[in-house]
Amino acid sequence: MDNNSQGSGGFKAGLGGLFGGGAPEYSNTELAGVPLTGMSPLSPYLNVDPRYLVQDTDEFILPTGANKTRGRFELAFFTIGGSCMTGAALGAFNGLRMGLKETRDMPWSKPRNVQILNMVTRQGASWANSLGSVALLYSAFGVAIEKARGAEDDINTVAAGTLTGMLFKSSGGLRSAARGGLVGLAASGAYALYNNWEHLTGSSSPSSARLY
């Protein structure tokens, strides 16, 4: 027995010396009285300091000189697609309202259902086309102005909104284009003011995510 114990102890000591130095072994009783003052708290499951697991930096690694927010060109696809879907939903609701109003004197039958369905699809497509066109013009103007000025700020937003309103209503003449420009200026100005409300008021309330 003594020879076996000495042999196993020598084998462990040999392995300890091979993989990092043979550290002396202590029993649980001996370790129970060792003070832990000044030592870093270690996880009972992982032999690492939990403080190293806390991420104080950004989760994603960005290339040198890259912006942390997406640009107008990247957000253009999301804006156009979202506007088309929003327009389709609003148009379908408006078409349903109009269809029920126009066929209120008809009994519930197949012709009435077909007429309501046609009104829903027609209005949905029309609204989707209109809002999608507005989003396309706004995104195109925004990207062009950003590239021309070499800067990204609220001036681009207001200018793009104004030009979008003017061009969208330009088929009705100069007066209609001017009204469209005023509407675009008011809408884009209100959006820019909403994005900068926290900075203007100095409040600490979180603002909404800024698209542009």
N, C-alpha and C positions, 0 to 999 in steps of 0.2 A: 504494500500500500504506500509506504513512504517513497519507494522508488518511483511508483506511478505518479504520485503527487509531484515529486520533484521533476519528473520527466515532463508532465503536462505544464508545470510552471515554467520550465526551461523552454518548452515549445512556444508558449504564449509570449515569453520574454523575447524569444528569437523573432517571432512575427512582429511584436511591438517595435523592436529595433529596426526591422526591415521596412515598416510602413510609418515611420514617424517617431521613433524613439520609444522605448519601453517605459510607459508611465506606470507608476505604482498603483495597484488596485486597492480600493477602500471599500469597506462594508457600508451598508445603509446606516448602521448605528454611528459609525464614525462621521459620515457625511451629514447626519442630522444636526450636529452641533456647529457646523461651519456657518458663520455669519455671511449674509448676502448683501451687506451694506456696500453701496458703491458699484454694484454689478448691474448691468443692463437687464431688464426683464426679458426673459426668454420664453418663447411659446412652448407649452407642454407637448405640442405635437410636432413642431418644427424647431430644429436647433438653429434658429435665426432670430435676430432682433426684430420684433414687430414694427419698430419705427422705420426700418428700411422698406417695409411693404407699403407705406403711405406715399402716394404719388403727389408731389408738389409741383410737377411740371405738366405740360400739355400731354394729352394722351397720344396724339399723333405727331409724327416727326414731319415737319414741313421743310421743303427745299429752302436754301438760302435766298432771302429776298422775297419769298412768297408771302402773300397776304393770308391772314387767318380766316377771312370771310370770302365767300365766293363772289366773283365779279358779275357784272351785268350779263355778259354773254353766257355764262354758265347758268344763270337764273332765268334766262330768256325762255328756255324750253319749258321749265316748270311754270312760268307765268302764262305762257300761251296755252299750254295744256290745261292748267287750272281754270283759266278764263273760259275756255271752250266748254269744259264740263259744268262749270257754274252757270254759264249761259244756257246750256241744254237743260239743266234742271229747272232754272227759273222759267224758261220758255215753255217747258212741258207743263209746269204748274199753271202758267197763264193760259196756255191752250186748253187745259182741262176746265179752267174757270169759264173761259169763253164758250167752249163747247157745251157745257152744262147750261149756260145762260141762253144760248141760241136754240137749244133743243128742249127747253123746259116744257114746251107745249106738246112735244111728241111723246108717245108711250115708250116704255122701255122695250126696245126691239133691236134686231140686228142692224137696220139702217141707222138708228140713232147711235149705236155703239161704234159703227164704222165712221160716222161723221165726227164723233168726239175724238176717236183715235186719229183721224186725219188732221184735226185741228191741233192735237197735242204734238204730233210729229212735225207739222209745219211750223208751229211756233217754236218748238225746241230747236229745230235746225236754224231758224232765222236768228234767234237770240244767241245761239252758239257761234254763228258766223259773225254777228256784230261784235260781241265781246272778244272773240278771237282776233278779229281784225284790229280792234283797238289795242289789244295786248301786243300784237305783232308790230304795229306802228310805234308804240311806246318803247318796246325793247329795241327796235332798230334805231330809233332816234337816240335812245340812251347810250347804246354802244358807240354810235358814231360821235356823239358829243364827248363821251369819255375819251375816245381815241384822239379826237381833235384837241382837247384841252390838256390831255395828259394828267388828269386828276379826277378823283371820284369824291363828290360831295353832293349836297342838296341842290346846288345850282343845276347840276345835270338832271336831277329829278324834276325840278320845276320847269326847266326848258323843254325836256322831253314831253312832259304832260301838256304844256301849252301848244307845242307844235303838233302833237297828236290830235288834240281837239280841233285845231285849225284845219288840218288836212282831212280829218274824218268828215267834217262838215263843209268842205270846200266846194262840193258839188252844188250847193244851194246859193252860191254867190258870196260876195265879200262880206255882206252883213251876217250871213249864216256862219261863215268861217270865223268872223270876229267873235260871235257868240260861242262857237265851239272852243275857240282859244281861251275865252274867259272861263268857261266851265273847266277846261283842262288845267288852267292856271289855279283856279280855286281848289280843285281836287288834289293836285300835286302839292300845292302849298299847304293844304290841311294835312296831307300825309307827312310832309317834311316837318311840320310843326309837331305832329304827334310823335315822331321819332326822336325829336330833340326836346320834348317836354320836360324830361328829367333834368337835362342840362340847363334849361332855361329857368326852371323853378328851384333847382338845387335840392330837390327831394331825393330820398334814398329808395323810393319804390322802384321795383324792377320794371323796365320798359319792355315793350314787345320786341320780338326778334325783327331785326331790320333786314329787309330783302335787298334794298338798293342803298 
